[in-house]
Amino acid sequence: MYPRLVIDLNKIQNNLDKTIEMVKDKAGCSLMIVTKGYCADEEVYKLLDASNIDYLADSRVQNLKKYVKSKKEKVLLRLPMGSEADDVVRYADISLNSELSTIKKLDEAARKQEKIHKIVLMIDLGDLREGIFFKNEDEIYFTVEEILKLNNVKLVGMGVNLTCYGAVIPKRDNLTQLINIAHDIEQKYNLKFEIISGGNSSSLHLIDKNELPEGITNLRVGEAFLLGDETAYSQVLDGFYDDAFVLEAEIIELKEKQSVPIGETGVDAFGNRPVYEDRGIIKRAILAVGKQDVDSDNLHPIDSNIDILGGSSDHLILDVTKSDKEYKVGDVIQFKLAYSSLLRSTTSAYVDRTYVR
């Protein structure tokens, strides 16, 4: 049934092995594998659970529930909502945090469940997503002191997120700021952190250049083992596959039409004002997949002579004029995916999955 994802477990295993070799063996860091990019697919999870990674990490408690039988430590990546504190403590061993009020709710939930819940305190080094801003030293120290007063949460580390929002690239200098903050806190409060987490797949470029600061003890990696690229400069990593996930969609209409709409144009179904290139009369293929299922701006046809023109919620429109293949209705087009398309397609209930073993 189409559309569908073809998931090559052999290629994912290769990428996982390469990630472990890079992060654990070469850099000497512990490894959180991030599972949200493929919505905690069970077959991929089996590979992870059998590997020697240290943590399973996800942004959704619903996904962490799937790992309840795993002996790996489970990490909630997205800052918890206070309203979900009970489930966070129940299904996650560790959570990333920046708000003291939420941490206190986690402490209360852990007390009720007779557990100790681990906390990684997030520091914002300028990417301007989550974390206490690194220049606000008083807030950092006050938060640490308040956490240490609690009985059922344990501060086990500090972390940073870079690249995801502000596109700030991890470098030796900004990661060293995190290390310095963490070491100062360890010294002042007689602590020893098990985690100083230096970011995500965007930090991998530092390992190849031997520039990852020595004090970074953990990385959180998703995109690299899924799609084979580091996310600082979007380069495919040596020895990794970038096609472990391939989207297939069926042609439902194939007609020659002009390339520019006729009549006054307004906004499309998503409120955007599209701009059309006049290509003359072209061969247009419509596929049975749309923006509800994929990010059409981040799909890459394996047939390099195909251009993506755009789409609506249920349709993807292609220009197949220059292709060497004589496509017909019912044929299947294949695409490599960027992270946003993988994320959306694995979340969609309308995209089937098949596996290569």
C-alpha angles and dihedrals in degrees: 000000000000143000093046142156118235104210115196105205092187091059091045089052089052091051091046092051091049091049092051090048092050101042104031104027103033102029097030093226130137113248132230111190110209112221103182094091091074098028094252095295109202097225093052090045090058089060091050095047091053093049131082096250114135105221141022108217131190140159095226126068087208089065094045088056087067089063097053093119094049119106091212115105111258121223129196105214102186114072107267123250112234089231091062097047094116093054093043091057092042097051105022126062092194134023133189112236144177105165119082093203090059092046089055090053089051089051091053092047090049091050091054091048092044092237140126111233118202122228131204109195112218122222122199109222094183106294086106099222119107127342143068107290108258094231091057094083094161091057092047093052094042091052092049092049092050092049091051090057091060121094104206103042124067125203103225102164155332130254147181136210120213136173098016097094113003094029090230107164118229111247136171092258099052094041089049087059089059091048092050093050091048094048092048090053092046090053096044096047099030093245134147113206118214091197131046098165115201100193138267141299089318089071094059093085088068092060093055089051094043089239102119104119114248094237094064106101103173142037130192109218128186116134096044096060092040102043103013100240138111111231103219095075099004094241123155108245119240111267094009128118120233094192104059086120119045125178118217123194132175128238110241098172132024118180141143111247138151117274100231123065119245119238137017112331129212130164126326128236090284098048096258128130104228123208117216128209114221103235095159117231110352139176105253123196120195117204128202096243129083149175091291086067107030143015098250091197090063102048122106118201112225086217095073092201091068121093124201109227099182141273151220131234093289105018137065115198121207137184106225096168096113097044119117089218121085099227122199136187109287095032118127124235120205128214138187112223135226117215097269092053092047090050093050097042094051090048093050116096088209098064115084124210134222127179137223111209 
